[in-house]
Amino acid sequence: MVRFLNKIAGGWILLLLILTILATGLARYRGGSAAVVLAGQRATSAELLEMQGELQQDKIFIFELAHRFSKIIQLDFGETIRKEPILPLIFSGFQITLLLSGIAALGSLIYGVGLAVLANIFTGSKRILIQFNYLILSTPVFIIALFLLVMFALYWPLLPPGGTQLSGWMILPALSLGSKTGCRLFLFADEFFEREYSKQYVKTARAYGMSRANIIFPWTAKNIALPVLNYWLIDFASYLAGAAIVESIFSIPGIGYLLLQSLHQYDTNLMLGILIMVSLAVYSVSIAQEALDHWYKRYSGK
């Protein structure tokens, strides 16, 4: 247990260091700076130097890196370039993104597994469903989001087009965010069903005249539950990766929207804080997935 905790702590510290180097290097060596954003394009050289001093952008890179990393270790994220506290800003955006991701994840699980069960009971439409899911997988997320926005918010105004003020605001973004994961889960679960059908216990049950539905629910579904759940957890990072695109399209002030804003404004502190929070969430899910995978291997005897 102690060895496992040391492994987690060491991996987390290494991840913090890598994120600090990436964020600091990106802010330092890409074109433009936060000083230009605050001072304006017409600012003089003296005004820019003064602003850089206030933002502490005149430090040597290695000293700036060490300063940021020491602050991060102490969980001190500082302020944005506009002197706003970072932690409340990140937490408010993270709550929205987690709510959106949770609804998208639950919807994708219900869609993927439920559709796979139905496809293996009513096998006549299975090929059409597989082709449809491959079509969704080959479509970029922003195209899916724009299609849903046009169809269900403009052409048929059934749902709000964006924001978080109106009821039902999360339906279209969650559908956009979870669409690809739902399709991947369907194909993955369907492949596991096919593997189970080739096993001897299924052949014996079929020889005794049992229907596919009676075979799926007592035995087959139980056998594929852990691998599907494991795969579902592995794919969790895709929700946070797609959040920036979906939140921008639907004007949702979540963590992805904040990340794009921090990139546009060269706000290194905000960008670093967001990256750390997202990485913490993904890292935690990865640990849970690893523990589940270990338990599954012990359970299945593999």
ABEGO torsion letter per residue (X at the ends): XAAAAAAAAAAAAAAAAAAAAAAAAAAAABBEBAAAAAAEAABBAAAAAAAAAAAGAABBAAAAAAAAAAAAAAGBAEBBAAGBBAAAAAAAAAAAAAAAAAAAAAAAAAAAAAAAAAAAABAAAAAAAAAAAAAAAABBAAAAAAAAAAAAAAABBABBAEEAABBGAAAAAAAAAAAAAAAAAAAAAAAAAAAAAABAAAAAAAAAGBBAAAAAAAAAAAAAAAAAAAAAAAAAAAAAAAAAAAAAAAGBBBAAAAAAAAAAAGBAAAAAAAAAAAAAAAAAAAAAAAAAAAAAAAAAGX
